Structure formats: structure tokens, C-alpha cells
Amino acid sequence: MAKMVVISDIVCLIVIKELGSVGVSTVIAALLVGNEVKLFVRCFGDVRDRLLGIGTAAKAQTDESPLLSIMKKDVYTLRNTSSIMDALQLMKEKRISGCPIVDDHDDLTGFISNGDIIRRLSSEHSIFIDSHSFEKIEFNEMLHDVMTNAVSEFATKKVITVNINDDLDEVCYILGENHLKK
């Protein structure tokens, strides 16, 4: 909502050369409403859900955690010594967009996504612009060297995890606050 207010302010300034009906109180309200809603949901979300009967049918059908009932259970991982080419091939074959990186003891050491790879390759080589480019281009020596790098060099090292018993509201909050999709 704050972005909409900023856009509205800019349009007003450009078109009518003044802020019009967008005042200080509108800007303050836009900045506070989202945070107030988040706080309300964190404090009273369970009470709201019980009053509205949300989620009670699903809880009655299963004793497993809400996360366990919706999460993917066939998780593919890569060793931290796997190459970028290995990662791209796994993602293509399994139709996934990212996977955890583990060490020899299966301990989590990072996470790699197709976005991580594309950002790094596009900065290394201007011809690489999307995840299917590696099939179309003929690798020169520099790009070949990049593709043989270990995934641990490209992976996000600061991995945010949740517990299987965490509330779905809390997990959604963590995803949103950290701008995560995976």
C-alpha cells in the first residue's frame, strides 16, 4: 500500500503540480496499516480462525502438522561439491527451481536457486540471459570454467529454516519478511 501512495504522490505532482488529496495522514496510514495487520494476525490469528471455523476441517482430518500436509516431501539435494552444470541439469530434469546444498554428512550448508545461477552467470558472461541459454550457447573456455564451479560458490549460505511444527501463519510471516519464495 505504501508503494501505491508514493506512486499516487508522484502522479499528482507531475499532473496537477501539487499533492491534491494525498496528505501527510494518508502517507502515515499507508505505512502503519500493513504493520498493524501483521501484528493483529500474529497476536489474534488463532482466535480469528477458531471463530470463523477456518482450518478446523483440515485439522479434524489429520493429526499431522499443517506444514507437513502441504510441503513437498520429495526434496532433491546437491552436494556442496556438485558443479553448476549438475545443478542446472537437476533443476531441468526434476522441474524444480532450487534445492538445498548439503555436505558429506548431509548437513545443510546452503541453498541454490536458478535465480542465483542466472545472476552469477549473467554477470560473468553477457550471452547468458535465462535458464535455457546454457543449451543454446557454445561454451567458450571462460563460461565452461564458470559452469564447472562448485555450487557452494554460488549458493546462498544464510539459509532460513522453520520447524515442521511451526504455525503456518508464522511460516508465511517469515517468508514475507525475508522476501523468500522457496
Backbone as CSV, one residue per row, in Angstrom:
resi,resn,N_x,N_y,N_z,CA_x,CA_y,CA_z,C_x,C_y,C_z
1,MET,0.827,-1.189,0.000,0.000,0.000,0.000,0.870,1.251,0.000
2,ALA,1.976,1.219,0.707,2.862,2.391,0.765,3.371,2.734,-0.630
3,LYS,3.656,1.708,-1.427,4.120,1.945,-2.795,3.035,2.661,-3.602
4,MET,1.788,2.268,-3.381,0.691,2.898,-4.115,0.573,4.374,-3.752
5,VAL,0.774,4.685,-2.487,0.706,6.084,-2.050,1.836,6.886,-2.681
6,VAL,3.038,6.317,-2.715,4.177,7.004,-3.322,3.909,7.246,-4.804
7,ILE,3.402,6.226,-5.499,3.078,6.379,-6.924,2.005,7.457,-7.103
8,SER,1.002,7.430,-6.226,-0.055,8.440,-6.283,0.518,9.841,-6.080
9,ASP,1.424,9.992,-5.119,2.076,11.293,-4.876,2.829,11.768,-6.116
10,ILE,3.582,10.887,-6.727,4.379,11.252,-7.906,3.486,11.662,-9.064
11,VAL,2.412,10.879,-9.289,1.485,11.213,-10.381,0.827,12.562,-10.119
12,CYS,0.398,12.792,-8.887,-0.220,14.087,-8.553,0.750,15.238,-8.796
13,LEU,1.992,15.071,-8.369,2.975,16.137,-8.548,3.250,16.400,-10.026
14,ILE,3.297,15.356,-10.824,3.566,15.524,-12.251,2.369,16.128,-12.972
15,VAL,1.178,15.605,-12.711,-0.005,16.005,-13.470,-0.583,17.332,-12.991
16,ILE,-0.847,17.455,-11.676,-1.520,18.674,-11.203,-0.593,19.593,-10.398
17,LYS,0.692,19.242,-10.328,1.728,20.068,-9.693,1.505,20.308,-8.203
18,GLU,0.693,19.470,-7.557,0.516,19.515,-6.109,0.042,18.151,-5.640
19,LEU,0.056,17.937,-4.344,-0.299,16.623,-3.824,-1.800,16.348,-3.858
20,GLY,-2.606,17.331,-4.066,-4.050,17.106,-4.150,-4.581,16.576,-2.837
21,SER,-5.345,15.486,-2.893,-5.973,14.946,-1.685,-5.055,14.013,-0.912
22,VAL,-3.857,13.775,-1.412,-2.916,12.911,-0.705,-2.142,13.773,0.283
23,GLY,-2.453,13.578,1.549,-1.791,14.373,2.571,-0.894,13.530,3.450
24,VAL,-0.384,14.174,4.473,0.522,13.505,5.403,-0.175,12.337,6.086
25,SER,-1.446,12.518,6.455,-2.162,11.443,7.148,-2.334,10.216,6.248
26,THR,-2.507,10.412,4.959,-2.618,9.284,4.031,-1.319,8.505,3.977
27,VAL,-0.218,9.219,3.928,1.098,8.568,3.893,1.338,7.802,5.193
28,ILE,1.050,8.404,6.326,1.240,7.743,7.622,0.350,6.504,7.722
29,ALA,-0.907,6.632,7.310,-1.825,5.487,7.349,-1.310,4.351,6.481
30,ALA,-0.815,4.679,5.296,-0.306,3.637,4.389,0.870,2.897,5.008
31,LEU,1.722,3.606,5.720,2.882,2.977,6.325,2.520,2.144,7.548
32,LEU,1.496,2.531,8.281,1.154,1.846,9.523,0.178,0.684,9.354
33,VAL,-0.724,0.750,8.396,-1.776,-0.262,8.271,-1.207,-1.666,8.099
34,GLY,-0.251,-1.835,7.219,0.320,-3.160,6.987,0.945,-3.744,8.240
35,ASN,1.673,-2.926,8.978,2.307,-3.397,10.213,1.271,-3.720,11.287
36,GLU,0.204,-2.924,11.346,-0.851,-3.203,12.318,-1.560,-4.513,11.996
37,VAL,-1.821,-4.786,10.733,-2.464,-6.032,10.331,-1.568,-7.222,10.672
38,LYS,-0.263,-7.121,10.379,0.673,-8.206,10.715,0.659,-8.493,12.212
39,LEU,0.706,-7.431,13.024,0.696,-7.586,14.472,-0.603,-8.238,14.935
40,PHE,-1.723,-7.796,14.388,-3.015,-8.354,14.746,-3.082,-9.846,14.424
41,VAL,-2.621,-10.218,13.231,-2.658,-11.629,12.817,-1.753,-12.469,13.706
42,ARG,-0.581,-11.948,14.032,0.330,-12.703,14.906,-0.267,-12.900,16.293
43,CYS,-0.955,-11.881,16.817,-1.499,-11.965,18.173,-2.847,-12.684,18.239
44,PHE,-3.700,-12.431,17.252,-5.076,-12.927,17.334,-5.490,-13.821,16.167
45,GLY,-4.531,-14.249,15.361,-4.853,-15.081,14.195,-5.527,-16.388,14.553
46,ASP,-5.039,-17.055,15.617,-5.643,-18.325,16.030,-7.074,-18.134,16.508
47,VAL,-7.301,-17.089,17.302,-8.651,-16.796,17.800,-9.582,-16.499,16.627
48,ARG,-9.121,-15.683,15.680,-9.907,-15.359,14.488,-10.269,-16.621,13.716
49,ASP,-9.274,-17.500,13.525,-9.512,-18.732,12.774,-10.520,-19.639,13.480
50,ARG,-10.426,-19.733,14.826,-11.397,-20.565,15.561,-12.796,-19.989,15.456
51,LEU,-12.917,-18.663,15.584,-14.236,-18.027,15.499,-14.867,-18.205,14.109
52,LEU,-14.034,-18.125,13.078,-14.532,-18.252,11.712,-14.564,-19.701,11.217
53,GLY,-14.038,-20.616,12.030,-14.023,-22.022,11.635,-13.025,-22.328,10.528
54,ILE,-12.021,-21.497,10.393,-11.018,-21.695,9.341,-10.027,-22.750,9.795
55,GLY,-9.805,-23.738,8.947,-8.809,-24.754,9.216,-9.266,-25.872,10.128
56,THR,-10.471,-25.806,10.682,-10.901,-26.858,11.605,-11.184,-28.164,10.884
57,ALA,-11.682,-28.117,9.659,-11.944,-29.349,8.914,-10.642,-30.065,8.591
58,ALA,-9.635,-29.310,8.191,-8.346,-29.913,7.866,-7.699,-30.499,9.117
59,LYS,-7.819,-29.813,10.259,-7.240,-30.324,11.494,-7.972,-31.570,11.969
60,ALA,-9.263,-31.625,11.726,-10.028,-32.795,12.135,-9.652,-34.019,11.308
61,GLN,-9.285,-33.812,10.044,-8.964,-34.922,9.158,-7.582,-35.490,9.413
62,THR,-6.685,-34.741,9.958,-5.313,-35.216,10.100,-4.695,-34.720,11.389
63,ASP,-3.815,-35.534,11.950,-3.102,-35.129,13.153,-1.741,-34.532,12.824
64,GLU,-1.355,-34.588,11.535,-0.039,-34.079,11.178,-0.036,-32.559,11.165
65,SER,1.161,-32.004,11.236,1.288,-30.551,11.271,0.781,-29.961,9.957
66,PRO,0.286,-28.725,9.997,-0.177,-28.084,8.760,0.923,-27.999,7.707
67,LEU,2.160,-27.768,8.130,3.249,-27.696,7.160,3.477,-29.039,6.489
68,LEU,3.438,-30.100,7.258,3.667,-31.434,6.714,2.609,-31.800,5.681
69,SER,1.404,-31.299,5.876,0.323,-31.635,4.946,0.436,-30.904,3.603
70,ILE,1.186,-29.794,3.547,1.284,-29.049,2.287,2.673,-29.052,1.667
71,MET,3.679,-29.467,2.440,5.042,-29.363,1.921,5.388,-30.509,0.980
72,LYS,6.336,-30.261,0.104,6.866,-31.307,-0.769,7.750,-32.209,0.063
73,LYS,7.571,-33.499,-0.123,8.348,-34.449,0.662,9.479,-35.065,-0.139
74,ASP,9.429,-34.938,-1.466,10.489,-35.477,-2.325,11.490,-34.358,-2.639
75,VAL,12.330,-34.052,-1.665,13.282,-32.953,-1.782,14.572,-33.475,-2.398
76,TYR,15.017,-32.812,-3.433,16.270,-33.155,-4.088,17.353,-32.252,-3.528
77,THR,18.516,-32.820,-3.265,19.630,-32.038,-2.745,20.842,-32.212,-3.653
78,LEU,21.773,-31.318,-3.492,23.064,-31.399,-4.184,24.163,-31.354,-3.136
79,ARG,25.226,-32.070,-3.372,26.412,-31.983,-2.522,27.076,-30.633,-2.781
80,ASN,27.752,-30.110,-1.795,28.396,-28.805,-1.967,29.541,-28.848,-2.970
81,THR,29.944,-30.035,-3.377,30.992,-30.167,-4.389,30.421,-30.353,-5.800
82,SER,29.106,-30.462,-5.930,28.484,-30.600,-7.256,28.747,-29.342,-8.076
83,SER,28.760,-29.498,-9.396,29.026,-28.351,-10.271,27.740,-27.592,-10.576
84,ILE,27.916,-26.401,-11.093,26.775,-25.597,-11.534,26.027,-26.330,-12.648
85,MET,26.763,-26.984,-13.536,26.123,-27.761,-14.598,25.263,-28.870,-13.996
86,ASP,25.757,-29.536,-12.942,24.971,-30.567,-12.249,23.675,-29.962,-11.700
87,ALA,23.791,-28.776,-11.115,22.614,-28.112,-10.544,21.597,-27.787,-11.629
88,LEU,22.048,-27.219,-12.734,21.131,-26.870,-13.818,20.466,-28.112,-14.400
89,GLN,21.219,-29.177,-14.542,20.634,-30.402,-15.091,19.609,-31.000,-14.130
90,LEU,19.900,-31.003,-12.837,18.944,-31.500,-11.851,17.662,-30.671,-11.884
91,MET,17.810,-29.350,-11.926,16.640,-28.470,-11.933,15.794,-28.708,-13.177
92,LYS,16.438,-28.912,-14.298,15.707,-29.142,-15.537,15.004,-30.504,-15.505
93,GLU,15.733,-31.542,-15.117,15.165,-32.893,-15.096,14.011,-33.023,-14.106
94,LYS,14.146,-32.456,-12.942,13.144,-32.609,-11.878,12.109,-31.501,-11.881
95,ARG,12.267,-30.532,-12.798,11.334,-29.413,-12.904,11.204,-28.658,-11.578
96,ILE,12.375,-28.328,-11.028,12.434,-27.566,-9.783,13.203,-26.283,-10.040
97,SER,13.074,-25.324,-9.142,13.763,-24.051,-9.348,14.829,-23.784,-8.301
98,GLY,15.047,-24.737,-7.425,16.084,-24.576,-6.429,16.177,-25.809,-5.566
99,CYS,17.285,-25.933,-4.837,17.427,-27.082,-3.940,18.468,-26.799,-2.860
100,PRO,18.338,-27.530,-1.745,19.298,-27.385,-0.664,20.659,-27.967,-1.049
101,ILE,21.706,-27.395,-0.470,23.071,-27.871,-0.646,23.488,-28.508,0.680
102,VAL,24.023,-29.724,0.611,24.431,-30.431,1.820,25.891,-30.859,1.727
103,ASP,26.496,-31.085,2.887,27.877,-31.560,2.907,27.895,-33.085,2.952
104,ASP,29.065,-33.669,3.171,29.203,-35.131,3.180,28.456,-35.800,4.325
105,HIS,28.085,-35.028,5.342,27.337,-35.565,6.482,25.840,-35.254,6.359
106,ASP,25.423,-34.793,5.188,24.036,-34.385,4.918,23.568,-33.219,5.779
107,ASP,24.510,-32.409,6.270,24.157,-31.191,6.991,23.939,-30.070,5.977
108,LEU,22.911,-29.277,6.193,22.577,-28.166,5.304,23.678,-27.115,5.331
109,THR,24.192,-26.757,4.149,25.242,-25.730,4.075,24.819,-24.537,3.227
110,GLY,23.706,-24.654,2.505,23.270,-23.559,1.665,22.055,-23.938,0.845
111,PHE,21.661,-23.026,-0.029,20.532,-23.246,-0.932,20.879,-22.580,-2.252
112,ILE,20.611,-23.271,-3.342,20.880,-22.694,-4.664,19.585,-22.659,-5.459
113,SER,19.357,-21.553,-6.132,18.174,-21.424,-6.980,18.618,-21.090,-8.399
114,ASN,17.696,-21.268,-9.332,18.040,-20.902,-10.708,18.340,-19.403,-10.797
115,GLY,17.710,-18.619,-9.962,17.991,-17.178,-9.931,19.415,-16.877,-9.504
116,ASP,19.922,-17.619,-8.498,21.319,-17.443,-8.074,22.268,-17.707,-9.234
117,ILE,21.990,-18.780,-9.966,22.866,-19.166,-11.073,22.780,-18.147,-12.206
118,ILE,21.582,-17.762,-12.561,21.393,-16.809,-13.664,22.062,-15.477,-13.346
119,ARG,21.875,-14.969,-12.113,22.513,-13.696,-11.726,24.023,-13.785,-11.845
120,ARG,24.606,-14.864,-11.373,26.060,-15.006,-11.404,26.557,-15.181,-12.835
121,LEU,25.891,-16.045,-13.628,26.339,-16.272,-14.994,26.158,-15.046,-15.870
122,SER,25.073,-14.313,-15.662,24.865,-13.113,-16.481,25.908,-12.052,-16.170
123,SER,26.408,-12.039,-14.941,27.474,-11.077,-14.632,28.817,-11.550,-15.178
124,GLU,28.978,-12.865,-15.349,30.225,-13.420,-15.882,30.257,-13.411,-17.407
125,HIS,29.084,-13.598,-18.023,29.048,-13.755,-19.475,27.752,-13.151,-20.006
126,SER,27.833,-12.142,-20.844,26.651,-11.393,-21.285,25.697,-12.202,-22.146
127,ILE,26.124,-13.309,-22.734,25.227,-14.084,-23.587,24.257,-14.938,-22.774
128,PHE,24.556,-15.164,-21.499,23.708,-15.997,-20.652,22.615,-15.133,-20.049
129,ILE,21.371,-15.304,-20.521,20.296,-14.425,-20.058,19.135,-15.158,-19.405
130,ASP,19.003,-16.470,-19.588,17.959,-17.204,-18.896,18.394,-18.647,-18.683
131,SER,17.554,-19.419,-17.959,17.960,-20.754,-17.551,18.065,-21.736,-18.704
132,HIS,17.555,-21.403,-19.885,17.650,-22.306,-21.035,18.807,-21.929,-21.960
133,SER,19.472,-20.834,-21.673,20.567,-20.374,-22.531,21.710,-21.367,-22.582
134,PHE,21.917,-22.111,-21.462,23.074,-22.998,-21.455,22.946,-24.101,-22.491
135,GLU,21.719,-24.375,-22.963,21.539,-25.380,-24.009,21.853,-24.797,-25.390
136,LYS,21.716,-23.491,-25.547,21.795,-22.858,-26.857,23.184,-22.335,-27.206
137,ILE,23.970,-22.038,-26.198,25.246,-21.390,-26.491,26.360,-22.423,-26.578
138,GLU,27.358,-22.121,-27.330,28.554,-22.956,-27.369,29.498,-22.386,-26.328
139,PHE,29.899,-23.226,-25.412,30.691,-22.750,-24.294,32.095,-22.371,-24.712
140,ASN,32.468,-21.165,-24.404,33.872,-20.808,-24.571,34.585,-21.195,-23.281
141,GLU,35.856,-21.031,-23.230,36.618,-21.507,-22.080,36.188,-20.849,-20.778
142,MET,35.929,-19.532,-20.812,35.539,-18.834,-19.594,34.212,-19.356,-19.049
143,LEU,33.219,-19.494,-19.911,31.917,-19.959,-19.461,32.000,-21.397,-18.979
144,HIS,32.792,-22.204,-19.651,32.962,-23.594,-19.225,33.549,-23.641,-17.816
145,ASP,34.520,-22.781,-17.539,35.108,-22.731,-16.198,34.058,-22.353,-15.152
146,VAL,33.212,-21.397,-15.490,32.162,-20.984,-14.560,31.206,-22.139,-14.296
147,MET,30.834,-22.862,-15.339,29.864,-23.956,-15.207,30.424,-25.121,-14.397
148,THR,31.730,-25.240,-14.308,32.319,-26.329,-13.528,32.588,-25.923,-12.085
149,ASN,32.323,-24.668,-11.728,32.458,-24.236,-10.337,31.541,-25.056,-9.442
150,ALA,31.918,-25.188,-8.191,31.076,-25.887,-7.217,29.865,-25.025,-6.878
151,VAL,28.727,-25.679,-6.652,27.506,-24.943,-6.309,27.673,-24.145,-5.033
152,SER,28.574,-24.586,-4.165,28.789,-23.862,-2.903,29.292,-22.443,-3.141
153,GLU,29.912,-22.185,-4.299,30.391,-20.838,-4.611,29.243,-19.912,-5.019
154,PHE,28.142,-20.463,-5.529,27.002,-19.674,-5.993,25.879,-19.646,-4.958
155,ALA,25.825,-20.633,-4.088,24.685,-20.835,-3.192,24.577,-19.741,-2.143
156,THR,23.346,-19.527,-1.703,23.076,-18.664,-0.570,23.483,-19.426,0.682
157,LYS,24.362,-18.841,1.465,24.884,-19.534,2.650,23.974,-19.335,3.868
158,LYS,23.344,-18.165,3.949,22.464,-17.870,5.082,21.070,-18.419,4.757
159,VAL,20.847,-19.651,5.175,19.583,-20.321,4.891,18.654,-20.140,6.079
160,ILE,17.438,-19.723,5.802,16.439,-19.546,6.849,15.560,-20.794,6.840
161,THR,15.460,-21.445,7.990,14.669,-22.663,8.085,13.552,-22.468,9.097
162,VAL,12.568,-23.352,9.039,11.477,-23.362,10.009,11.328,-24.775,10.540
163,ASN,10.659,-24.904,11.660,10.390,-26.192,12.264,9.097,-26.749,11.694
164,ILE,9.025,-28.040,11.500,7.838,-28.673,10.924,6.589,-28.405,11.757
165,ASN,6.744,-28.098,13.043,5.597,-27.850,13.919,5.239,-26.372,14.038
166,ASP,5.942,-25.493,13.319,5.611,-24.066,13.353,4.236,-23.830,12.735
167,ASP,3.568,-22.798,13.207,2.267,-22.424,12.650,2.444,-21.912,11.231
168,LEU,1.472,-22.191,10.396,1.513,-21.744,9.008,1.568,-20.224,8.924
169,ASP,0.857,-19.537,9.806,0.905,-18.065,9.832,2.328,-17.569,10.060
170,GLU,3.030,-18.206,11.001,4.401,-17.795,11.319,5.330,-18.051,10.138
171,VAL,5.161,-19.192,9.462,5.993,-19.515,8.307,5.747,-18.500,7.188
172,CYS,4.478,-18.172,6.943,4.151,-17.172,5.913,4.745,-15.820,6.271
173,TYR,4.710,-15.473,7.548,5.293,-14.211,8.003,6.799,-14.198,7.733
174,ILE,7.481,-15.307,8.050,8.935,-15.407,7.833,9.257,-15.295,6.347
175,LEU,8.494,-15.987,5.509,8.709,-15.906,4.066,8.539,-14.473,3.570
176,GLY,7.470,-13.818,4.010,7.202,-12.447,3.568,8.239,-11.454,4.052
177,GLU,8.609,-11.543,5.321,9.581,-10.614,5.881,10.954,-10.726,5.221
178,ASN,11.289,-11.934,4.776,12.606,-12.162,4.178,12.561,-12.200,2.653
179,HIS,11.388,-11.892,2.080,11.204,-11.861,0.619,11.632,-13.179,-0.026
180,LEU,11.164,-14.285,0.557,11.523,-15.612,0.076,10.368,-16.248,-0.678
181,LYS,10.717,-17.005,-1.722,9.721,-17.759,-2.473,9.886,-19.254,-2.243
182,LYS,11.047,-19.651,-1.794,11.344,-21.071,-1.642,11.767,-21.367,-0.215
